[in-house]
Amino acid sequence: LHDMLDSRKRYPSIQEAFEVWKNHVVSMGYGYKLGIDLPGEKRGYIPNSQVYDKIYRKRWNSSTIISTAIGQGEITSTPLQIANLAATIANRGYFYTPHVVKKIEDMPLDTLYTKKRKTSVDSHYYDYIVEGMAQAVAGGTCRGTYLPDIEVCGKTGTAENPHGKDHSIFMGFAPKDHPKIAIAVFIENAGFGAEYAVPIGKLMFEKYLRGEIPEASKATEEFIVNSVIMPGNAL
């Protein structure tokens, strides 16, 4: 972020640099509704340079908005957008508009849901992200989703919650090559990403890819089913 926004060798102003970054993010499905065939979808929020010009009176740099790079800034997103990002990374740079209806008898599916939506980021950059997500499962914060015969890629997240315990987040896809499933898990008041979101993600991968929860994961399943994580004042 520092190199992109503060170096005048690449862009003549921080405003222009930030707009390039914002447009890349929007091309990956953020800031606007994805268009799923369900009512009530939210759009999330991606600020533009004018927002920061107004807040900081045009006197800002990468350090001023560093919280944006670690998930604590003005950006908001939906679980659907996070799952869609996992699919985009799995596909190395493109996604299909998410949809629930796969097929209607005697009717072709709307081309909106069959057309590839390519991002503005060069596809080869996704290879680095995929490798990093694979390593996160092999020996990082996502190792709880490790499967011995299926290479899983993942990323944890912890959303700070000023009203109580933090929220637990995981996003990922599997297998690494020729992927079949991409998911996002968001568990309110559940703490670090590795505490609840990761084991739930593993169970989801196993159920989808194997068709059942294997005996070795039954204890994890029982723990998740019997956990109570709602805040004490919840009804």
JOWO-V950769 format. One record per pair of residues at least 12 apart in sequence whose C-alpha atoms are under 10 Angstrom apart, sorted by the first residue. I is the first residue (numbers start at 1). GAP is how many residues later the second one is. Records with the same first field share a line. If there is no record, write none. Layout:
I=GAP  GAP
//
This chain:
1=16  17  20  60  61  62  64  65  67  68
2=59  60  61  64
3=14  59
4=13  14  16  17  58
5=12  13  14  15  16  56  57  58
6=12  54  55  56  57
14=35  44  45  46  47  48
15=33  34  35  37  38  43  45  46
16=32  33
17=32
18=29  30  31  32  34  43  44
19=28  29  30  31
20=28  29  100
21=27
22=24  25  26  27
23=23  25  96  97  98
24=95  96  97
25=21  94  95  96
26=19  20  93  94
27=66  67  90  91  92  93  94
28=53  54  56  57  60  61  65  66  67  89  90  91  92  93
29=14  15  48  51  52  53  55  56  59  65  66  68  88  90
30=13  14  15  16  45  46  47  48  50  51  52  54  55
31=12  13  14  15  16  44  45  46  47  50
32=12  13  14  45  49
33=45  47  48
34=46  47  50  62  63  64  65
35=62  63  64  77  78
36=44  61  62  63  64  65  76  77
37=60  61  62  63  64  76
38=60  61  62  63
41=37  39
42=35  36  37  38  39
43=33  34  35  37  38
44=31  32  33  34  35  37
45=29  30  31  32  33
46=27  28  29  30  31
47=21  26  27  28  29
51=23
52=12  13
70=87
71=86  87  88  89
72=87  88
78=106  108
79=90  91  92  104  105  106  107
80=18  103  104  105
81=17  103
82=87  88  89  90  100  101  102  103  104
83=15  87  88  89  90  98  99  100  101  102
84=12  13  14  87  98  99  100
85=86  87  97  98  99
86=44  67  68  69  85  86  87  88  95  96  97  98
87=84  85  86  87  92  93  94  95  96  97
88=29  30  31  38  85  94
89=34  36  37  38  39  40  41  44  64  83  84  93
90=36  37  39  40  63  82  83  84  85  86  87  88  89  90  91  92
91=27  32  35  36  39  82  85  86  87  88
92=26  27  29  30  31  32  33  34  35  36  37  38
93=23  24  25  26  27  28  29  30  31  32  33  34
94=21  22  23  24  25  26  27  29
95=18  19  20  21  22  23  24
96=16  17  18  19  20  21  22
97=14  15  16  17  18  19  20
98=14  15  16
99=13  14  15
100=13
101=12
102=12
129=24  25
130=22  23  24  42  43  46  47
131=22  23  45
132=21  22  23
133=19  20  21  22  23  38  39  40  43
134=12  17  18  19  20  21  38  39  40  41  42
135=16  17  18  19  20
136=16  17  18  19  20
137=14  15  16  17  18  19  35  61
138=13  14  15  16
140=14  15  16  54
141=13  14  15  16  29  51  52  53  54  57
142=12  13  14  15  28  29  30  51  52  55  56  57  59  60
143=12  51  55  56  59
144=50  51  52  53  54  55  56  57  58
145=25  27  49  52  53  54  55  56  57  58  59  60  61
146=52  53  56
147=27  28  55  58  59
149=26
150=24  25  26  27  55  56  59
151=22  23  24  25  26  28
152=20  21  22  23  24  25  27  50  53
153=18  19  20  21  22  23  24  26  29
154=16  17  18  19  20  22  28  29  30  44  47
155=14  15  16  17  18  29  38  39  43
156=12  13  14  15  16  28  29  36  37  38  39  41  42
157=12  13  14  28  29  34  35  36  37  40  41
158=12  28  29  32  33  34  35  36  37  39
159=27  28  29  30  31  32  33  34
160=29  31  32
161=27  28  30
163=26  68
164=24  25  26  27  67  68
165=23  24  25  26  27  64  65  66
166=21  22  23  24  25  26  27
167=19  20  21  22  23  24  25  26  28  29  30
168=17  18  19  20  21  22  23  24  25  26  27  28  29  30
169=15  16  17  18  19  21  22  23  24  25  26  27  28  29  32
170=13  14  15  16  17  22  23  24  26  27  28  29  30  31
171=12  13  14  15  22  26  27  30
172=12  13  26  29  30  33
173=28  32
174=31  35
175=30  34
180=25  28  29
181=23  24  27  28
182=19  22  23
183=18  21  22
184=13  14  17
185=12  13  14  15  16  19
186=12  14  15
187=13  42  43
188=41  42  43
189=39  40  41  42
190=37  38  39  40  41
191=38
196=27  28  31  33
197=27
199=18  21  22  24  25
200=20  21  24  25
202=15  18  19
203=14  15  17  18  21
//
